[in-house]
Structures are given as C-alpha cells and as structure tokens.
Amino acid sequence: MTDTPLLSVENLSVRFEIKRGGWGKKSYLYAVDDVSFQVPKGQTLGIVGESGSGKTTAALAVARLVPAHQGVARLGEDDILSKEGEDLRRMRRRVQFIFQDPYSSLNPRKRVADIVREPLDSLSDKSEAEKKKIVDDLFEAVGLRPEQQRLFPHQFSGGQRQRIGIARALATQPELIICDEAVSALDVAVQAQILNLLRRLQAQFGLTYLFISHDLGVVQHMCDSIAVMYMGKIVEQADRLSLFNNPQHPYTRALLSAVPRVDHPGQPSRNRVLIPGDPPDPNNLPPGCRFASRCPIAKPDCSQREPLPQSIGTTHSAACHYVGTDALDAIGMAD
Amino acid sequence: MALLEVENLRIELSTRDGTAPVIDDLSFHLDAGETLSFVGESGCGKSMTALALMGLLPERIGRIASGAIRFDGEDLTKASPARLREIRGNDISMIFQEPMTSLNPVFTIGEQIAEVLRAHQGLSRQAAWDHAVELIDAVRIPNPKGRAGDYPFQMSGGQRQRAMIAMALACKPKILIADEPTTALDVTVQAQIFDLLRDLRAQTGTSIILITHDMGAVAEMAERMIVMYAGRKAELGPVAQIINHARHPYTQGLISCVPHLHDVLTEDRPELFEVPGIVPSLRDFGRDECLFASRCAHVTDQCRSARPPEKSFEGGQIADCWHAEAM
C-alpha cells in the first residue's frame, strides 16, 4: 500500500443530538467515534459489526449523507467533508451507494430505466443519446434484458431489484461504491448471484468497494481487508487472512466463534467464546474499553483505561490492552 | 411411535389464478426430543408447514386438502377449533421471526407470559405471575423480577426473543416450532439463543422444529433436516450425511452458494456456486414435473415430463430427484 489510497478516512466522528436538558443543555450520542481507515484503489474494505455499531453511519458520513462532526475523509486528493455546492455535486458522481432493501430504495412510480438514469440526469451533463447508451449498457452489465427497462419495480423479484440498484449506482461511473448490507435482504441462492455480479463488475470497471455487512461469511468472501466495529469504534483492522486466521481482539474472536459453521455438523459450541449480556447503553458509555463489560478476559484496568490501536505487523491492528499477550490464549482459536 | 407424523399432507391456497398446492404431498415424522430442521428459500412452504401443524392456516385462503397430521396418535386435521386451541400453547407452541411484532406492545412481558399460564393451566393471577418470573429467569434474562414488569420496547431484540421463548415454553410443550428465530438478531445474540434452545431441550425433552435458511444453523442445531423446494420435499435425512453428500442438486446448491467461514482461510476465493433463476411462482406449483428443472444443471427430458419419485438411501436419506443415484 505505497501509493495513495482511493479513500482515506482519519479520525472521523459522527454524533447525533439526542435530547435537550431542561436548561438548554445538549447531549450527544457518538455513533462513530474517532474512526480511521483506508481503501486502496480496486480493493474492497469490509466493515463488520453488530447492529448499532456505527458501520452504516460511518459509510453515510463518507457519502455525505449525514454530516460528520470531526475528522477528514479524502477521495484521492480531494477532501470529501469540506465540499459544498457544485463541488459536492461533482464529488457525488464519484461515490455511489447500494442500499440494503431493494424494495424501499426504488421509487415505485418510476420505470426502472428512469431510475437507473436518474443519477445521470442530476449529476452529469451528458446528452440524451449518451444517457440512453449508458443505461442500455448498464442493463446488460447487471444481467437484465433490454425489454425490462420499461417495467416498474414491483414487476421484479428481490434479486432483480438489487441488480437495478447496482445499475443505478454504476450510472455515473463512480470510483467508490458503498454497499450497505447489499445482499442481506436476499435469499441465499440469489445472494450468491449478486455477490458474483459485484465481483465481476469490480474486475470489469476497476471499482473500489466499501462493503458493509454483518455476515462474516460474505465479508470473508468479498473483502481484501476488514475493519471490525463495536460501539462506534474500530476495535480491529487487518487484511483478510490475518483477521480470520489470527484475530487479536476478544470481540473479533467472539464474533467469529458465534457464526454457525457447516464444517463439523452436529458439533456445536466448539471453542465458542461466550460474551454474555448486551452492549452498553450508547447514551451512557462506560469509561475505558467499551467491550470490558462483556469481555471474557477483562481485568479491572480495562474499565479505566481506554485501549489504543496497537499494530501487529504492517497490516493488522487491534485496540486491546492484551494484544500479543498470553491472556488472549484463554479464549480459544489456538488451533 | 413417533411424536408427530405427517402423511401425504397437501395444503392448497386459493389465489386469483385458482388454487395452488403450497404444500404438495409432504410426509415426515418427528421423534420425541429430536430437532428437525426445515431449510429452503422463501416461498418454498417452510412456514406454511409450521402454520398447518399449529392449525393456523390463513382462514378462507388456505386449507388442508388431504393428508393427515398425527400428533400423539390424534389427527389434527380433523380436530375441532376448540381442541386445536387446547393443543396450541399447551402441546405445540411456536416462536416467530420478529419478536417485536409478535409481542403485544401494550402489555408487560410478565403479563403476556402469565396470560398463557392462566389460559392453559388455570393458574391464579399471582401463581401465574410467579411462574412467569421463574420462566424469565430460565431464559437467562438478568434481574427477572424487575424485568417482568418491562414492556417489549424496553428490551433489546435478543431479550424480546428470550421472552418469546419463555412464553412458548410456559406450558412445557412437547413440540416447539421455531420459525427463523434468529434471523433478525446479531450473530453473538444468535449464538446465545441457540445455546439457550439447546439447553432447554436437554432439560425438558421438547422436540424442536427449526425453520431456517441458514445451513450453518442447521448443522449446529438439528439432527435431521428436510429441504423444501416449491412446496415439495427435495431431500430428507440426517444433517451430517446430507451436508457431506447431498443427493439433490438443490441441496447441493444451497450448501455451496453460501460463502462459509472455515477453520483456516486460504488465499483463493473462487466464484460462488450459482443456482440460476428464482423459485417458481405459485401458479407453477403442483405440475407433474420436477419444479427445480429450470434451475438445475443436471436436467434431462425425464425431469420435465414427470414428478421425480422418492429415492431412499442408507441412513434414512431420501431425495426426490430422477438422478439422485448419480449425484
């Protein structure tokens, strides 16, 4: 990773105002708290985490769909977060979004050709003939028939709708595509079709993906590097092989061990790392490590001092006080 | 004798295009203390089977056209609504996918669990409440006394699902039907719920019917599985045996189209196996042909001309495919 990454995010924070106190006091919920990551061109970064971990909010901030509170996000050399007006519109061409729900993310009153063309209408200055050509090509690229262009979204199945969503995201020839749980609403057989399509398109157009998912199997298959989020923080970040074969953060280990596997049918809870209870209340975060209350190896110290990311090798870092110590051996994965 | 025996069950739904068999000639049995899993894509009839067992088919739209559901020797298809009400909750109970929409938002979970006990076991208000608190403790919700007075919105998704489980297990049913119980939950919570179901099964000896689309969940939870496709059984048998050697191309597709986690990950990431196309529409259900033929890589003329017969293999594995021996 010597050349500049396509997307570089530094110390990004996103906060939401939650309530006013009686005397005009404001209080904030930090959905994303001091997060940094980079995505090299043509690669895929996966962000995994459970619901409420802030993975979608981080992506929305990068796409300028929610305002960031602090931090820097660069697309190539350009600062994403400071753009306004016409500059912002130009930037939007380069970052597009694929949404989770293929039912609610398409306008039911529009023909699908118009849905796919809409980003071109609002973000580009191409002529009608050029737009028509682009839409035709996109329908072919995502595996839809040309005569289907005249139909409405309700006439398509879930998988086909997601293909339309993908075509729409590709319309402005973006460099970065953010896939927010792009396959989690689909049946498994259709999910495989869409995942294969996304990888084919990536090879064909040299796309860079920010791939958000809670499904570790899918992330393992799609991503070159992975960031694991918990309560608004990135707790571990690594290339694909190190993260899955040598996870260093207790939360990552717990997450990986919780996924049911087909390797050994009939043998449950092999090396399962149990994390009891629920995540802490995001409105009232404990000091120190946010995972301490559920962590199997937490020591009293953990709820006092906040762990900083520690590097393990060049492409792997984890925010835990006990990275690389014997304490981690207590929670399995030592095959 | 098996606890539950389903014989040649056929369920018809009336649609605008006429009646369609959403369950077509389904036979299976469930032993006491066993976990049986139904797998398949949406629209294949997994949930319909569960609703039929509960006597909860949509009124006027769905009906049992033929076949028998024998529970402890009694045919549920012929039972009166009053008798079915007695069985539901008492002997067979169900937990649903979305715990938020299946709980009543205006009653506390303690009241909702106690209601089951009062209706089915005739307990007094106080006795039912005390028992409800014990049940909340049994499903490992911390501080059960205090939480019994909470409304569903005050609980997390995992806790709501635990409350559902407590309600379903209140009368110690012989069969618990779990319809995608963890699909709406995070993986770490899913693991907790699975552990809980496994422990409760060991303690109470309840049989579980687990409906899911996740082959990993099947591998972890169930002893036997039934793969459903378009209202018909595609394959049935012991889980380990089917995962190691599926005899139906649809089962093979379901297993290999999902990117699974493996013990040791390697550099290569081959394209996922694709099952092209989608599940046929209701209109095409019930045709005398293999309904999977249009998506199958091994299709021959025979598949398109007649419904495939059951073919039995050792270990109780049955596959409905003309070419099962060759797989």
Chai-1 contact restraints between the chains, C-beta under 6 A:
chainA,res_idxA,chainB,res_idxB,connection_type,confidence,min_distance_angstrom,max_distance_angstrom,comment,restraint_id
A,E50,B,D186,contact,1.0,0.0,6.0,A-B,restraint_1
A,S51,B,D186,contact,1.0,0.0,6.0,A-B,restraint_2
A,S157,B,I278,contact,1.0,0.0,6.0,A-B,restraint_3
A,D187,B,E41,contact,1.0,0.0,6.0,A-B,restraint_4
A,D187,B,S42,contact,1.0,0.0,6.0,A-B,restraint_5
A,V188,B,H213,contact,1.0,0.0,6.0,A-B,restraint_6
A,V188,B,C257,contact,1.0,0.0,6.0,A-B,restraint_7
A,V188,B,V258,contact,1.0,0.0,6.0,A-B,restraint_8
A,A189,B,E41,contact,1.0,0.0,6.0,A-B,restraint_9
A,A189,B,C257,contact,1.0,0.0,6.0,A-B,restraint_10
A,A189,B,V275,contact,1.0,0.0,6.0,A-B,restraint_11
A,A192,B,C257,contact,1.0,0.0,6.0,A-B,restraint_12
A,A192,B,L272,contact,1.0,0.0,6.0,A-B,restraint_13
A,A192,B,E274,contact,1.0,0.0,6.0,A-B,restraint_14
A,Q193,B,E274,contact,1.0,0.0,6.0,A-B,restraint_15
A,L195,B,L272,contact,1.0,0.0,6.0,A-B,restraint_16
A,N196,B,E271,contact,1.0,0.0,6.0,A-B,restraint_17
A,N196,B,L272,contact,1.0,0.0,6.0,A-B,restraint_18
A,L216,B,L261,contact,1.0,0.0,6.0,A-B,restraint_19
A,G217,B,P259,contact,1.0,0.0,6.0,A-B,restraint_20
A,G217,B,H260,contact,1.0,0.0,6.0,A-B,restraint_21
A,G217,B,L261,contact,1.0,0.0,6.0,A-B,restraint_22
A,V218,B,P259,contact,1.0,0.0,6.0,A-B,restraint_23
A,Q220,B,L261,contact,1.0,0.0,6.0,A-B,restraint_24
A,H221,B,P259,contact,1.0,0.0,6.0,A-B,restraint_25
A,H221,B,R269,contact,1.0,0.0,6.0,A-B,restraint_26
A,L241,B,L265,contact,1.0,0.0,6.0,A-B,restraint_27
A,F244,B,L265,contact,1.0,0.0,6.0,A-B,restraint_28
A,N245,B,L265,contact,1.0,0.0,6.0,A-B,restraint_29
A,A254,B,T188,contact,1.0,0.0,6.0,A-B,restraint_30
A,A258,B,V187,contact,1.0,0.0,6.0,A-B,restraint_31
A,A258,B,T188,contact,1.0,0.0,6.0,A-B,restraint_32
A,A258,B,A191,contact,1.0,0.0,6.0,A-B,restraint_33
A,V259,B,V187,contact,1.0,0.0,6.0,A-B,restraint_34
A,V259,B,L261,contact,1.0,0.0,6.0,A-B,restraint_35
A,P260,B,G216,contact,1.0,0.0,6.0,A-B,restraint_36
A,P260,B,A217,contact,1.0,0.0,6.0,A-B,restraint_37
A,P260,B,E220,contact,1.0,0.0,6.0,A-B,restraint_38
A,R261,B,G216,contact,1.0,0.0,6.0,A-B,restraint_39
A,R261,B,L261,contact,1.0,0.0,6.0,A-B,restraint_40
A,V262,B,M215,contact,1.0,0.0,6.0,A-B,restraint_41
A,V262,B,G216,contact,1.0,0.0,6.0,A-B,restraint_42
A,V262,B,A219,contact,1.0,0.0,6.0,A-B,restraint_43
A,V262,B,I243,contact,1.0,0.0,6.0,A-B,restraint_44
A,V262,B,H260,contact,1.0,0.0,6.0,A-B,restraint_45
A,P265,B,A219,contact,1.0,0.0,6.0,A-B,restraint_46
A,P265,B,V239,contact,1.0,0.0,6.0,A-B,restraint_47
A,P265,B,A240,contact,1.0,0.0,6.0,A-B,restraint_48
A,P265,B,I243,contact,1.0,0.0,6.0,A-B,restraint_49
A,G266,B,A240,contact,1.0,0.0,6.0,A-B,restraint_50
A,P268,B,E220,contact,1.0,0.0,6.0,A-B,restraint_51
A,I275,B,T188,contact,1.0,0.0,6.0,A-B,restraint_52
A,D278,B,S156,contact,1.0,0.0,6.0,A-B,restraint_53
